Structure formats: structure tokens, C-alpha cells
Amino acid sequence: MRIALVSPFPPLKGGIAQFSSRLQKAFDDAGCETVQVPFRRLYPRWLMKGRAATEPGSLLSPASPFSLDLINPFTWLVVARRIRTVRPDVLLIACWSGILAPLCVIFRRLTGLKTVILLHNFTAHESVPGELLLKRMLTASADGFVTLSRSVSSELKAFSPGVRTLTLFHPVCEPGALRPSKPEARRTMGIHEDSKVLLFFGYVREYKGLDLLLEAMAVVLRQEPSMRLVVAGEFLIDPSLFKDQAERLGIAANVEFHEGYVPSERVGTLMAAADAVILPYRSATQSGIVPLAFGHGVPVIACDAGALTEQVEHGRTGWIVEARGADALASGIIEFFGRKGSLSLEQNIAEACMKMSWNVFASDAARFLEQCSRGAA
């Protein structure tokens, strides 16, 4: 089966680009032929606020015949017509926001192909103008949806009951290179070997609750003065707000801020140094940080939001904090470290990784795509 995969790909930054690159390889390993339909630009320069769109030190390769510019609809028309010349069996479009809905409509109509949406999110994390209309356009333009969690599938079916859906999972992100030992990683980062270390990783956005985590750290440190918090990622909010908050709370000496995009070779060191990755999210669908942590063998402490409870098994692969607020989060952190030695976390995470493999994902998705391409029930 030949699949035209429309998505960001490296060297564009971000989890969806990495996801699609791994998915393409998994499809190819499963015997499919994947035609890459990449983006060369996703957002206007002013919206990026000085942030680079690509991996550090990389440049976008010369535009392929299928290269898209999300803010230039003329390229959508050109690429849609070109896709027909390679005769794919099905069109698979990665969608993380309603802003992709017009593109999906145009591609389905101009290519005449059966179209499946790989749905990362159905509702945007931040408000999008006209989102209800965009959702209607999206559900009307697809022959099927592949989702990464039950919560997204439920939301999708509640909005459009007759929609055809395959519910899968976010596969594990294996380390790109041999990761260092915990002592080695901590020496590199200047962290004492006996410290307890939490890692907040990825883009910093309002819904991810870093402010709540800092408040919780102030409570935790009264009982666990060796606790360290490492915050690593690009800030989509002014980072001085969080640094000032840490100063006001008197915890600045126990919080490290590593601002900016984290290149792949640095991820292993951060993960190896951590006792747990922490997700104090106010809301969520699924998170790509969870499979990234599991791929590095690191447990996850997460708030009960969205599909995080589907990804993290309480007491087995991490810890779920059910109540809301900084005090509840602090209690969850203390409880996790109090029980950590009695939990078989490493073994459980390894078992979870086997169930969440890219090969399983690609095999199940390919069967669904073939059914959709043939119009089979």
C-alpha cells in the first residue's frame, strides 16, 4: 500500500515532526510505501517571536515537489494536484489544530483520494477563532480518523457520532543514542548524586502548569530539601515570570532553567539525570512527553488530566495526582518518592514499551488505512 503522509517532518522542530518521521519508518518496515508530503513553513515569522523553526544548526532541504507552506494556500493547490501523479492508495494527514481543516478539505477534493486524519488533538489547547466551524469541516472531510487516546476518540464521536475511528496510542520514543548513567549525567549537569530530581520537559505553555509546580516545590522542599527541579524547553510564555516566581517562593537555588529547544543529543542526559518526569498539566489530550520518558526508562508523575491516566499507570509506570492544586501536587510528589523503592517501575515501564511500540502502531494503522482506502466496513 502506498500512503501519502502529510505532516511536518524534520528538520522542522517539535514532537509532531519527530512522530511523523518515526511513523514513516515504521510504515516502511511494515511493507508499505510512504510518500512524504512535508511542510517547509507552518507559521508566519511574527508568530514565532524570534524562535527558530528548525532544529539547531539545520536548514530546510530544497523544496520537494510536495513541499507545503501552511500559510500559502496556493501551495496546497499545487501539491494536491502533484500528489495524484504518484497514485497513492490513501491520504493520511496529521492534524493537531483546527487550522488544518481547510487544507484537509482541499486535499480530499482535489486528490480524489480516501482521506484519513491522524488526530493528535481535536480541541486546541488555546482558543482558536471559529473552532466549531473548523471541527465540522474536519469531520466532513475525512473517511476515517486515527486517534492517539480514548479521550480524543470519545470527544470526536460525541461531536460526530457516525465518524469512523481507530483508537491507538502514542508510541514509545526510543533514545536516539546510548544514554549516560545517572551518576554521569548528574556530574555533567552539576547535580549532586544523592539529590532527588524532577524534570519538566518540553514547550512551556500556560496549560502545562509550571506555575503550579513551582508552588508545589515550595511545599515539597520543607520535607525534602534535596529535591531539585530541572525545567528544560522552549518558553512560549515570558520565562522571567517563572524565574521571578521561584525567587519569591525562595526556591530558586533548587530550580534550574534550561531555556531553548533541547537537541536530541541533550535529551538523554536530562532524562538520565531525572528520577521522574513531571507533568503538572491543567488540561491535556495525550502527551508525547510520556512515551519519551518511558523510552528512556523514566517514570512519570502526572496530574489527572485528559488521557494522561491512559498513558501512566498509577503505581506501576508512575504516579497520578487526582486532586487539583499545588498542595495536592506536592503531596503526590512526596508520596511517589516515599513509595518509589517498593515499586517495580523499571520492569513495568519495559513491559509498557513493548505494548506501545512503533511496529504495533504502524501495523494496526496500516490495516485501518487499507480498509478506508477500499471503503470496507
N, C-alpha and C positions, 0 to 999 in steps of 0.2 A: 504494500500500500504506500502510495506517495502522499505525504502530508505537507501542506504549505503552512508553516508556523509563523504567524505574525506576532512579533513581540520585540521589546528591547533585547539586545544581546550585548555582551562585552565588545568593545571597551566601555560602553555606557555603564555608569555605576548603578548600584542598587541591587536589592535582593531579587527583583523580578528578572533582571538581565542574567544574573547568575543561575536562577531557577531554569530559565529557558535554555541556557547553554547546556546544563546538565540533562535537561529533558531531551534535547535534540540527540545527544549522545546515547541516551537510554533507548530512544526510539530506533536509532540506527542499529544498536546492539540487538534489538528485538526483531530485526529483519525488515524494518520499514525504511523508506527513503524520505528524508526530511529536506524540504526546500526552505531555506532560511529567508524570511522577509523581515529585515531589521529596520530599526529607526535610526536615522542619523541625527535627529533632533526631536526632543519631547516638549520642551518648554521654552518660551522666549527668554532672552538673556536677562531682562529686568527682573523676571520672576526668580531667577537663580540667585540673585543678590550676591554676586561675586563668586559663588561656588562653582567649581569645575564640574562639567557634565560627564567627564570620562575618568577612568582610573588614572591615578597619578603617573605621570611620565608617558602616558599613552596618547595616541591620536586616532581619530576615526579613520578607518581604511577608506580608500577611494570608494565612492558610492557604487553599490552594485545596481544592476537593473531593477532590483526590487526594493531599493532603499527608500524609506518613507520619512517625510517631515510632518510631524503631527500637527503643526500649526500652518501648514501649507496644503490645503485640500486639493490643489492641482496635482500634487504628487500622488494623492490617493487614487485619482482617476487613471493616471498613467500606469501606476503599479498594478492596479486591479486588472487592467487590460493585459499587461505583460504576464501576470500570473496564469492567465488562460493558456498562454503559449506552451507552458510546461506541463499542462494537463494533470494537475494533482487530483487525487480522488476526493479529498476533503480539505476544507479550510479550517484551521484551528487558530483562534485569535485570543491572545492573552488580554484580559480586561481587569484593571484594578481601580477604575473610576468610570462614572457615567460619561465623562468627556469622550470616551472611546465609542459611545453608542453611534454617533453619526458615521464614523469610519466603518463600523460593523455593517450598518445598513447599506452603505455604498458598495462595500466589497461583496456582500452577498448578491446584490442586484447585478453588478457589473461582471462578476466572475461566473454567475450562474451555478456556483458550487454549493453543495451542502456545507453548512457553516456551524461549527461548534465553538462555544465560548469557554475558554479556560478562565473561570471566575475566581479571582483572588479575593475581591471584596464586592459585595452587592450595594452596600451603602457606604458612602465616603466617610472617612474619619472626621473631616471637617465639612461644613455645609457647602454644597455646590448649587449654584442657581439653576432652577429648572430640573432638579434631580428626579422628580416624579415623572416628568415627560421623558427624560433620558432613560429611565428604567423601562418605561413602556416601549420605547424604541428598541432597546437592547433585547428584551424578551420577544419582541415581534420579529427580530432579525436573525434568530438562531434556530437551528434544527435540534440543538441539544446543548447542555451545559455540563462541564466537569467542574466540580467544586472541591475545595480542599478541607471542608469540615461539614459536620452535620448541621451546625448552626447556620452557615451560609445557605445550605440546601433548604433548610426549613424556612428561612427568610424569603428565599427565591420562590418556593412553592406557595407560601402564603400570599405573595404578590401575584403570582401567575400559576394557579393550581394545575393547569394542564401541561406545564413545561416538562420536557424530557431531561432527566438529570442523572448523572453518575456521581455519587459521593465518594471521594477518595481521601487523601491526606497530604500533608506537606512532607515529602520525603526527607530523609536524613542528609545533611550536608557533611560529607566526609572531609577530613583535613586535607588540604592541598599538598602538604609536605609533612615530614616527620616532626611532631611537636616536641618541644623540650620537656624535661621532667619538671615537676613542681618546684623543687629547690632551685634548679637552673633558671626557670622563668622568673622566680621571685628575686633572685640575685640580679638578673638583668633589669628588673623594674625597681630595684632598691627597696623591696618589701621584706620584712623580717620573716624568716621561715615559719615561725610559730604563730603568725597572725592569722586571724580568720578573715577571709577575703570574699567580698561580694563584687560581682561585675554587672554593671548596667551597660548594655552594648547596643549600638545602632543609632539611627536617627533620633534626635531628641525633639519630640513634639509634645504639645500640651496634653494630649490624651494618654501619654505614656507615664505620667505621674511621677516624674523625677522630683518634683517639689514635695510630694508625699513621702517619697523615700528618704529625702534629707531630713524631714521632720521625724520619721521613724528612726533614723540613725541616731538622732539626739537622744532618743529613749533607750535604744539598744546599748549605746556606749556607757550608760550608767551601770549596766550589768556586765557588759563585755567590752572593756576598754581597749582590747587588742583588735577590735573589728576595724577593717579597712574597706572603703568603698572606692572602686575604680569606675569612673564614668568615661566611656570611650565611644566617640562617634561624632557625626556632624550635627551641629545645633541649628535647628530651624526656628529657634527662639533665641533671643539675646542671651549668651552664656553668662554674662555678668549678673543676671538675675539670680542664677543658681549659686554662683560664687559668693555673691553678697548674702544670700540666704544661709549658706554654710558658715560664713563669718558671724552672722547674727546669732546662729544657733550654737556657736562655739565648737564646731566640729571640723573646721577647715583643715586641721592637722591630720585628720583621719579620712579625708576625701581627696582623691586625685582626679583631675580633669585632663583627659587626653582629647583635645578638640581636633576635629577634622576627620575626613574619611580614613578608615582603617584598611590599609592594603592587606591582601591575603596573607602575605608572609608574616604580618604582625598579629594576625588573629590567633594563631596557635600559641603564641607567647601569652597573650591576655587570657585565653581560655585555660592554659596550663596553670597559670598563677592563681586561678579562682577556685574557691571551694564550692561556689554556686553562682549561677547566673540568675539575676533577679528581674522580674517583670512586674512592676507595681502599677499595671495599666488600669486606667479608669474604664476603658472600653476596648474591645478587640474583636476581630473575626478569628483568624488563626494567626500565628506569628512564625515568621521564618527564623527567628532567634532561637526558638525551642529546638528544632532539628539541627541547627548549627551547634548549639551547646551539646546535644546528645551525640552528635558526630564526633565531638571532642571528648566524650565521656564525662561531661559535667552535668550535675543535676540542676534543676530549675525550681526556684521559688516564684510562684505567680499568684496574682490576685484572681479571684473568681470572676472572670470577665470573658464574654464571648466563648470561643472554642478552646480557650486555654486549658479548661478542665478535660477536654478531649485529648489534648496533647500531653498533659502532665498527669501522671497517676500519683495521687496523694500517698505519700509514704513508700512509694516504690521507685519512681524516677524523679521525685522532687517533693514539693510541698505546696499545697493550695491554701491560700488565706481567704476564707469565706467572707468574713466581715469587712466592712469598709472603713477607711480612715487610717491615719498614721499610727495610732496606738495598736490597732489590730494587726497592721503590717509588722510593727516592732515585735509583737507577741509571736507572730508566725516565724519571724527570723530566729528569735531566741529558741522557740520550740524545735525548729529544724536542726539547729546546731546542737541542742540538747539530745536529740534522738539520732543524729547523723551516724554515730558509731555503731548503732544497733540495726541500721537499715542496710539491706543488700543492694545498694544503689548501683554499683558498677555492673553487677550481673544483670539487674533488671533493665538498665539502660542498654546494655548489649543486646538483650532479647528484643527490646523495643526497636532498636535499629534494624534488626533483621526483618521485622514486620513492616517497617517504614522505608524499605529500600527503593531505589530508583527503578530497579528491574521489575519489581511488583507493580509499581505505579504505571510504568510505561506499558507493560503487558495488559493490564486492565483497561487503561485508557485507549490503547490501540484497538482492542475488541469493540469498545463502545464507538470509537470513530468509524470503524468499518461498518457497524450496524447503522449508524447515522448516514453514512455515505450511500448505503443501499436502500435507505428508507425502511429498514427492517424494524419490527416491533421489539 
